[in-house]
Amino acid sequence: MVRAAVLPAVGAPLEIAEIDLPDPGPGQVRVRLAAAGVCHSDLSLSDGTMRVPVPAVLGHEGAGTVVAVGEGVTGLAPGAAVVLNWAPSCGSCHACSLGEVWLCANALNGAADVYARRASDGTDLHPGLNVAAFAEETVVSAGCVLPLPEGVPLTDAALLGCAVLTGYGAVHHSARVRPGETVAVYGVGGVGLAALQAARIAGASRIVAVDVSPAKEELARAAGATDYLVASDTTAREIRALTDKQGVDVAVECVGRASTIRTAWDSTRRGGRTTVVGIGGKDQQVTFNALEIFHWGRTLAGCVYGNADPAADLPLLAEHVREGRLDLGALVTERIALEGIPAAFENMLAGKGGRALVVF
């Protein structure tokens, strides 16, 4: 038996419980978690903004060590350090055939499976976003496991599974920031901090961080921000003042709120690019008029999982870590136990801190 944070129903509090994990079957891998990041998507799953079958063990950003492998698994062996990949691509759907593996139609099929049972009463449990990382151990499809390149601390490597792939990918794959361009990042949580570092790595000349909390300025500047603004009704105007009245070349929205998306778009120059990473609810309606779309010539794009190919991007990110360009630990503002996840959710809602990391 292992301990896990179980979501018994949408909107219900998480419960720390013992669960029974089966041995890995054909094509499966059992992993002992070293750490799991607490992502805003986990909060969205718990409150029903995003839907997965419940009861479930949440957590999709994790790293650990292989304990056992099932029949047919190759390239992995007990003792191997790995990063969990919550969105494995099938390789055969339309999106995959186009090389857009981050839009794979079958990536989340495993979330409907029963992967474990609650020890106290035998209740079937689903694996959240495929990997059920809020547990001491998990059993996943081999496609959900990526070898961790050498030189990356195992605990901090959990962040590579979502926050860093998403933030880095938003800047490099979606917005395609070029050296010398100016960038604004809205929302200084785990993904936003990763996006700030990615903008610095890309060679952006000016990087403006925007958040509702004045307390995050030090975090933002350490990640690469050259300027920090506390979000207000005048944010777009303030950004234009910082950029010769033009606006930034690129805005990256990591909040998922209609008003923030609109402000991000307004803060870009004519012909600028806005990438939306944040996940908002269906009630968040963003409005534009036809004339301004024509006049400003701006681009607004959604971004799923950083438009990343985890298998291809992980070695590149590891190289940035080894060379000191990417600081994973700088994203973490709190290291907690499983019992600390509800408080981490509350901090997210209050706009406090960067990434909380569950350390086992």
C-alpha positions as CSV (number, residue, x, y, z in Angstrom):
1,M,0.0,0.0,0.0
2,V,1.1,3.6,-0.6
3,R,-0.2,6.9,0.6
4,A,-2.0,9.2,-1.9
5,A,-4.1,12.4,-2.1
6,V,-7.5,11.2,-3.4
7,L,-10.2,13.5,-4.9
8,P,-13.4,11.6,-3.9
9,A,-15.7,13.9,-6.0
10,V,-15.6,17.1,-7.9
11,G,-15.6,20.0,-5.4
12,A,-14.8,17.8,-2.5
13,P,-11.7,18.2,-0.3
14,L,-8.7,16.0,-1.0
15,E,-8.3,13.1,1.3
16,I,-5.0,11.5,2.3
17,A,-5.6,7.8,2.1
18,E,-3.8,4.5,1.6
19,I,-4.3,2.9,-1.8
20,D,-3.6,-0.6,-3.3
21,L,-1.5,-0.5,-6.5
22,P,-1.3,-3.5,-8.7
23,D,2.0,-4.8,-10.1
24,P,2.7,-3.3,-13.5
25,G,0.9,-5.1,-16.4
26,P,2.1,-5.5,-20.0
27,G,3.4,-2.1,-21.2
28,Q,3.3,-0.5,-17.8
29,V,5.9,0.9,-15.3
30,R,5.8,1.4,-11.6
31,V,7.5,4.5,-10.4
32,R,8.4,5.7,-6.8
33,L,7.9,9.4,-6.8
34,A,10.6,11.7,-5.6
35,A,8.5,14.9,-6.0
36,A,5.4,16.2,-7.6
37,G,4.5,19.8,-8.5
38,V,1.2,21.3,-7.5
39,C,-0.1,22.8,-10.8
40,H,-3.1,25.1,-11.3
41,S,-4.5,22.4,-13.6
42,D,-4.9,20.2,-10.5
43,L,-6.9,22.9,-8.9
44,S,-9.0,23.1,-12.1
45,L,-9.6,19.4,-12.0
46,S,-10.6,19.4,-8.3
47,D,-13.2,22.3,-8.8
48,G,-14.6,21.0,-12.0
49,T,-13.2,23.6,-14.4
50,M,-11.6,20.7,-16.2
51,R,-13.2,17.2,-16.0
52,V,-11.7,13.8,-15.4
53,P,-13.4,10.7,-14.0
54,V,-13.5,10.6,-10.2
55,P,-12.7,9.4,-7.6
56,A,-9.1,10.0,-8.7
57,V,-5.6,10.6,-7.6
58,L,-4.5,13.9,-9.0
59,G,-1.0,15.2,-9.8
60,H,0.5,15.2,-13.2
61,E,3.9,16.9,-12.8
62,G,6.3,14.4,-11.3
63,A,9.7,12.7,-11.3
64,G,11.0,9.6,-9.6
65,T,12.6,6.2,-9.9
66,V,11.5,3.1,-11.7
67,V,10.6,0.3,-9.3
68,A,9.4,-2.4,-11.7
69,V,8.4,-2.8,-15.4
70,G,5.8,-5.0,-17.0
71,E,6.1,-7.4,-19.9
72,G,7.1,-5.8,-23.1
73,V,8.6,-2.6,-21.7
74,T,12.0,-1.8,-23.2
75,G,14.5,1.0,-22.5
76,L,13.6,1.2,-18.9
77,A,14.8,-0.8,-15.9
78,P,14.4,-0.6,-12.1
79,G,16.5,2.2,-10.6
80,A,16.2,4.5,-13.7
81,A,15.4,8.1,-13.0
82,V,12.4,9.3,-14.9
83,V,10.1,12.2,-15.6
84,L,6.4,11.6,-15.9
85,N,4.7,12.6,-19.1
86,W,1.0,13.2,-18.5
87,A,0.1,13.6,-22.2
88,P,1.7,10.7,-24.1
89,S,1.1,11.0,-27.9
90,C,-0.4,8.0,-29.7
91,G,1.5,8.6,-33.0
92,S,-1.5,7.7,-35.2
93,C,-4.2,10.3,-34.8
94,H,-4.6,13.3,-37.2
95,A,-2.7,15.7,-34.9
96,C,0.2,13.3,-34.4
97,S,0.3,12.8,-38.2
98,L,0.9,16.5,-38.5
99,G,3.6,16.5,-35.9
100,E,1.4,18.3,-33.4
101,V,1.8,15.8,-30.7
102,W,0.7,18.2,-28.0
103,L,-2.8,18.0,-29.5
104,C,-3.0,14.2,-29.6
105,A,-6.6,13.1,-29.6
106,N,-5.8,10.1,-27.5
107,A,-3.4,11.5,-25.0
108,L,-5.8,11.4,-22.1
109,N,-7.5,8.1,-22.7
110,G,-5.7,6.6,-19.7
111,A,-7.5,9.0,-17.3
112,A,-10.6,6.9,-17.6
113,D,-8.9,3.7,-16.6
114,V,-9.1,2.2,-13.1
115,Y,-5.5,2.1,-12.0
116,A,-5.7,1.4,-8.2
117,R,-8.2,0.9,-5.4
118,R,-8.7,2.6,-2.0
119,A,-7.3,0.2,0.6
120,S,-10.1,0.9,3.2
121,D,-13.1,-0.1,1.0
122,G,-11.9,-1.2,-2.4
123,T,-13.2,1.9,-4.2
124,D,-12.0,2.1,-7.8
125,L,-9.6,5.0,-8.4
126,H,-8.7,6.8,-11.7
127,P,-5.3,8.2,-12.4
128,G,-6.1,11.9,-12.8
129,L,-4.3,13.2,-15.8
130,N,-2.9,9.7,-16.6
131,V,-0.1,9.6,-14.0
132,A,-1.5,10.1,-10.5
133,A,1.6,11.8,-9.2
134,F,0.1,12.9,-5.8
135,A,1.1,9.5,-4.4
136,E,4.2,7.8,-3.0
137,E,4.2,5.4,-6.0
138,T,2.2,5.1,-9.2
139,V,1.7,2.7,-12.1
140,V,1.6,4.2,-15.6
141,S,1.8,3.3,-19.2
142,A,5.4,3.2,-20.5
143,G,4.5,6.1,-22.8
144,C,4.0,8.2,-19.7
145,V,7.7,7.8,-18.6
146,L,10.7,9.6,-20.0
147,P,14.3,8.9,-19.0
148,L,15.7,11.8,-17.0
149,P,18.9,13.1,-18.7
150,E,22.0,13.2,-16.5
151,G,22.9,16.3,-14.5
152,V,19.4,17.2,-13.4
153,P,18.4,16.9,-9.7
154,L,15.7,14.3,-9.4
155,T,13.4,16.3,-7.1
156,D,13.5,19.5,-9.1
157,A,13.1,17.5,-12.3
158,A,9.4,17.1,-11.5
159,L,8.9,20.6,-12.7
160,L,10.0,19.5,-16.2
161,G,6.8,17.5,-16.5
162,C,4.5,20.5,-16.8
163,A,5.5,23.9,-15.6
164,V,8.8,24.2,-17.5
165,L,7.7,22.4,-20.7
166,T,4.7,24.6,-20.8
167,G,6.4,27.9,-20.0
168,Y,9.5,27.3,-22.1
169,G,7.3,26.0,-25.0
170,A,5.0,28.9,-24.9
171,V,8.0,31.2,-25.5
172,H,10.0,29.1,-27.9
173,H,7.4,27.0,-29.8
174,S,4.2,29.1,-29.8
175,A,5.3,32.7,-29.6
176,R,8.8,32.0,-31.1
177,V,10.5,34.8,-29.4
178,R,13.5,36.1,-31.3
179,P,16.6,37.8,-29.8
180,G,16.1,41.5,-29.1
181,E,12.3,41.2,-29.0
182,T,10.3,42.5,-26.0
183,V,8.1,40.2,-23.9
184,A,5.4,40.6,-21.3
185,V,4.5,37.6,-19.1
186,Y,1.1,37.8,-17.2
187,G,1.0,35.6,-14.1
188,V,4.1,34.8,-12.0
189,G,3.3,31.3,-10.9
190,G,5.2,28.2,-11.8
191,V,4.5,28.4,-15.5
192,G,5.0,32.2,-15.6
193,L,8.4,31.9,-13.9
194,A,9.4,29.3,-16.4
195,A,8.2,31.6,-19.2
196,L,10.3,34.5,-17.8
197,Q,13.4,32.3,-17.8
198,A,12.6,31.1,-21.3
199,A,12.3,34.7,-22.5
200,R,15.7,35.4,-21.0
201,I,17.2,32.3,-22.7
202,A,15.7,33.4,-26.0
203,G,17.5,36.8,-25.8
204,A,14.6,39.1,-25.2
205,S,15.8,42.7,-24.7
206,R,13.0,43.7,-22.3
207,I,10.9,41.3,-20.2
208,V,8.0,42.7,-18.3
209,A,6.4,40.5,-15.6
210,V,2.8,41.3,-14.5
211,D,1.0,39.9,-11.5
212,V,-1.6,41.0,-9.0
213,S,0.8,40.5,-6.1
214,P,3.6,43.0,-5.3
215,A,5.3,40.3,-3.3
216,K,6.3,38.4,-6.4
217,E,8.6,41.1,-7.8
218,E,11.8,39.5,-6.4
219,L,10.8,36.1,-7.8
220,A,10.1,37.6,-11.2
221,R,13.3,39.6,-11.4
222,A,15.4,36.6,-10.4
223,A,13.8,34.6,-13.2
224,G,14.8,37.3,-15.8
225,A,12.2,40.1,-15.6
226,T,13.7,43.5,-16.3
227,D,10.5,45.3,-15.2
228,Y,7.6,44.4,-12.8
229,L,4.1,45.7,-12.9
230,V,1.3,45.1,-10.4
231,A,-1.8,44.3,-12.6
232,S,-4.3,47.2,-12.9
233,D,-6.6,48.8,-15.4
234,T,-3.7,50.7,-16.8
235,T,-1.3,47.8,-17.3
236,A,-1.4,47.9,-21.1
237,R,-0.8,51.7,-21.1
238,E,2.2,51.2,-18.7
239,I,3.7,48.6,-20.9
240,R,3.4,50.8,-24.0
241,A,5.2,53.5,-21.9
242,L,8.1,51.1,-21.4
243,T,8.4,50.3,-25.1
244,D,8.5,53.6,-26.8
245,K,4.7,53.7,-27.0
246,Q,4.7,50.7,-29.2
247,G,3.8,47.7,-27.0
248,V,5.7,44.5,-26.6
249,D,6.4,42.1,-29.4
250,V,5.0,39.2,-27.5
251,A,2.6,38.7,-24.5
252,V,2.3,35.3,-22.7
253,E,-0.8,35.0,-20.7
254,C,-0.5,32.4,-17.9
255,V,-3.7,33.2,-15.9
256,G,-6.7,32.0,-17.9
257,R,-8.9,35.0,-17.2
258,A,-10.8,36.9,-19.9
259,S,-9.7,40.3,-18.6
260,T,-6.1,39.3,-18.5
261,I,-6.2,37.8,-22.0
262,R,-7.7,41.1,-23.3
263,T,-5.0,43.1,-21.5
264,A,-2.2,40.9,-22.8
265,W,-3.5,41.4,-26.4
266,D,-3.9,45.2,-25.8
267,S,-0.3,45.4,-24.6
268,T,1.3,44.1,-27.8
269,R,2.5,46.3,-30.6
270,R,0.7,46.5,-33.9
271,G,1.5,43.1,-35.5
272,G,2.3,41.6,-32.1
273,R,1.7,38.1,-30.8
274,T,-0.2,36.9,-27.8
275,T,0.1,33.3,-26.6
276,V,-2.6,32.1,-24.1
277,V,-1.4,29.4,-21.7
278,G,-3.8,29.9,-18.8
279,I,-6.9,27.6,-18.6
280,G,-10.1,29.5,-18.0
281,G,-13.7,28.5,-17.6
282,K,-16.4,28.5,-20.2
283,D,-17.8,31.7,-18.6
284,Q,-14.7,33.6,-19.4
285,Q,-15.7,35.4,-22.6
286,V,-13.1,37.5,-24.5
287,T,-14.5,40.2,-26.8
288,F,-13.0,42.0,-29.8
289,N,-14.5,44.1,-32.5
290,A,-13.9,43.4,-36.2
291,L,-12.3,46.8,-36.9
292,E,-9.6,46.4,-34.2
293,I,-8.7,42.9,-35.4
294,F,-8.1,44.3,-38.8
295,H,-6.3,47.5,-37.7
296,W,-3.9,46.0,-35.1
297,G,-2.9,43.0,-37.2
298,R,-2.2,41.1,-34.0
299,T,-2.1,37.3,-33.5
300,L,-3.9,35.6,-30.6
301,A,-3.0,31.9,-30.2
302,G,-3.9,29.2,-27.7
303,C,-1.0,27.0,-26.4
304,V,-1.4,23.5,-25.1
305,Y,1.4,22.0,-23.0
306,G,3.7,24.5,-24.4
307,N,3.2,23.1,-27.9
308,A,5.9,20.8,-26.8
309,D,7.1,17.3,-27.8
310,P,8.3,16.1,-24.4
311,A,10.6,13.4,-25.7
312,A,12.4,15.9,-28.0
313,D,12.3,18.9,-25.6
314,L,13.4,17.2,-22.4
315,P,17.1,16.7,-23.5
316,L,17.3,20.3,-24.6
317,L,15.8,21.6,-21.2
318,A,18.3,19.3,-19.4
319,E,21.1,21.0,-21.3
320,H,19.9,24.4,-20.2
321,V,19.9,23.2,-16.6
322,R,23.4,21.7,-16.8
323,E,24.7,24.9,-18.3
324,G,23.1,27.1,-15.7
325,R,20.7,28.9,-18.0
326,L,17.6,27.3,-16.5
327,D,17.2,27.2,-12.7
328,L,14.5,24.8,-11.7
329,G,14.8,25.4,-8.0
330,A,14.0,29.1,-8.6
331,L,10.4,28.2,-9.5
332,V,9.8,26.5,-6.1
333,T,8.6,28.7,-3.3
334,E,7.3,25.9,-1.0
335,R,8.3,22.3,-0.4
336,I,5.5,20.3,1.2
337,A,4.1,16.9,2.1
338,L,1.0,15.4,0.7
339,E,-1.0,17.0,3.5
340,G,0.1,20.4,2.3
341,I,-1.7,20.2,-1.1
342,P,-5.0,21.8,0.0
343,A,-3.1,24.8,1.5
344,A,-1.1,25.0,-1.8
345,F,-4.5,25.2,-3.6
346,E,-5.5,28.1,-1.3
347,N,-2.3,29.9,-2.0
348,M,-2.9,29.6,-5.7
349,L,-6.4,31.1,-5.3
350,A,-4.9,33.9,-3.3
351,G,-2.2,34.6,-5.9
352,K,0.6,33.7,-3.5
353,G,4.0,32.1,-4.3
354,G,5.4,30.3,-7.3
355,R,5.4,26.5,-7.5
356,A,4.6,24.3,-4.5
357,L,6.5,21.0,-4.7
358,V,5.4,17.8,-2.9
359,V,8.6,16.1,-1.7
360,F,8.4,12.4,-0.8
